Amino acid sequence: MITLYHNPRCSKSRQALALLQEHGIEPTIRLYLENPPTTAELKKLLAQLGIGPRQLLRTVEDAYKELDLKDERLSDTALIKAMAAHPKLIERPIAIKADRAVIGRPPENVLALL
C-alpha cells in the first residue's frame, strides 16, 4: 500500500500518480493541501524520507519569503510548524510505503518504492 501526498494542480504530482498507476498501483491519495499533516506526521515523514525539514521546504512559495524561513537560526521545530500551518511549503509529491518515503522529483523516484 502506497500513500501519495498529492496536489492535482502540480504536473510532477500528476506524473508520479500516473507512473504508479502504470505499474498497477492505485495509491491512497492524500490531498495534503486540504488535509495538512500534523507536526507529528511531518516528523515521522521526515524520518521516513531521511532528510531534515529544510530539504522538504518549497523555497519558491510566498509563505517561505513572508515567514523568513531562509533564516538559518530557525529551529527544525519552527520549520515543521510552518509546514503544518502552510502546507504549500511542503515539497511534492511524496510517496510513502511502510517505513520508507520518497519525494517524487523527478516523478520516477516513486518507483523506488515498488
C-alpha positions, 0 to 999 in steps of 0.5 A, spaced: 500 500 500 502 506 497 500 513 500 501 519 495 501 526 498 498 529 492 496 536 489 492 535 482 494 542 480 502 540 480 504 536 473 510 532 477 504 530 482 500 528 476 506 524 473 508 520 479 500 518 480 500 516 473 507 512 473 504 508 479 498 507 476 502 504 470 505 499 474 498 497 477 498 501 483 492 505 485 495 509 491 491 512 497 491 519 495 492 524 500 490 531 498 495 534 503 493 541 501 486 540 504 488 535 509 495 538 512 499 533 516 500 534 523 507 536 526 507 529 528 506 526 521 511 531 518 516 528 523 515 521 522 515 523 514 521 526 515 524 520 518 521 516 513 524 520 507 531 521 511 532 528 510 531 534 515 525 539 514 529 544 510 530 539 504 522 538 504 521 546 504 518 549 497 523 555 497 519 558 491 512 559 495 510 566 498 509 563 505 517 561 505 519 569 503 513 572 508 515 567 514 523 568 513 524 561 513 531 562 509 533 564 516 538 559 518 537 560 526 530 557 525 529 551 529 527 544 525 521 545 530 519 552 527 520 549 520 515 543 521 510 548 524 510 552 518 509 546 514 503 544 518 500 551 518 502 552 510 502 546 507 504 549 500 511 549 503 511 542 503 515 539 497 511 534 492 509 529 491 511 524 496 510 517 496 510 513 502 510 505 503 511 502 510 517 505 513 520 508 507 518 515 503 520 518 497 519 525 494 517 524 487 522 529 483 523 527 478 516 523 478 520 516 477 523 516 484 516 513 486 518 507 483 523 506 488 518 504 492 515 498 488 
